Amino acid sequence: MTPHQAMTRRHFVASQSMGLLGLATAWLLDREARANPPKPQLTPLTHDTRPKLPPHRPRATAMISLWMQGGPSQIDLFDPKPELNRLDGQTFPDEIKYDNAAQSSAKIFGSPWKFTKYGDCGMDLSELLPHLAEAVDDICLIRSMHTGVNNHGQSIRALNSGDVLAGQPAIGSWLTYALGSEAEDLPAYMSLIDPGQLPVLGVENWSNGWLPAIYQGTVIRPAEPRIFNLDSPAKYRGQQKNYLEFLKRLNERHASRNPAESELQARIKSFALAEQMQYAAKEAMDLSQESAETKRLYGMERKESADYGARCLIARRLVERGVRFVQVFTQNQFWDHHNGIRKSLPNACLKVDQPSAALVQDLKRRGLLDSTIVHWGGEMGRLPVIQNDTGPTKIGRDHNTYGFSSWVAGGGFRHGHIHGTTDEFGHRAVEDTVHHYDYHATLFHLFGLDTTQIQFSRNNQDRSMINVEKGRVVHELLA
């Protein structure tokens, strides 16, 4: 053995001492892992809409969202500002973030409509909402909503899915993922669209995003047939049962070979649901079963409110039958009054005021309001200054996402209550601000859900609807 060889061996042993320790540790860990191997997934992960118990006792079991796409003007409907009217026509004394700079103006625009206090709670409402005025003691008015993204699409996403980014699951998808549905023969999540046109973002409003496809919303059209392809052709009805049984066997065989395919599972369940819906859906949407008095309550005898009244009534019938989440839309930019607001805002109120108030009143008299949340609002409000200053009949208001109004009722919310305030011009929320993530945390809480636990694993990461580090339950809103 040469000195060089001896030196090499001693050097090797010394230099590898920590390496040998590492090898020994790895060997021990491997031995332990072999002795306690991970248990295989014996049953495939499946997704369904069967009812699930929330971790906490719920106050609400269903929700109807009356979605006013475009942005109703809070300072003309819900949030009176005497200072705005006193300074009408003068220069606005603070900074404003315009969405449409080309038509912007710094000239203050006082509300053309009078406000009056209503109900035992003394809630101020515009003269444009006479029917809601009869229900103020049953609603909770939030005057301090905030998303802070002055754009329709992003603000819709913030309020409807918890994130300004595209591709996220809608709130109805999250609720049906977490809770399922009591309705065995109807979809858990249903979207009643307007006869005019789809709202901004279209089908994204009721998308399941990256949740399994079974949690997407089912679209209900505003006229017959409200659901396409619900009836099979008459000449095939006698053969339908055998056909569906055969198809079911083929699908189940294919699904057993592909247990991870959530889209396939959703398709199989949709076939089964479609068969059940052939009777149940038509029955739920058959308004001939309703009394003349109920139809009058919803404004169905008036041309302006007949369609919206019918859809609000269908929404009530759906939650009666166990549907978890229903959303009733107005058409694209229906409340986006950049110009001609003196005419367009009253017309919008004629369409929705009576049906919206009727829904609250009808749920209450049927004993359903305590367990059903009703939400009314859009993705933004309007600015306190003139837009398009080209004449009294042409002026409007630009977007405002820094302080706007929505109302909620039932399901554990306080009634006859006003929450939050905006500044003296109705521009920004200044007290008890409710961010979109606070609103979602509060909704989840009322459904008995913990926002830190309602998650879905995607790309090896747990995803949730809201930023749990920000969202807080607004207990001041709760009864």
Order of alpha helices (4+ residues) and beta strands (2+ residues): alpha-alpha-beta-alpha-alpha-beta-beta-beta-alpha-alpha-beta-beta-alpha-alpha-alpha-alpha-beta-alpha-beta-beta-beta-beta-beta-beta-beta-beta-alpha-beta-beta
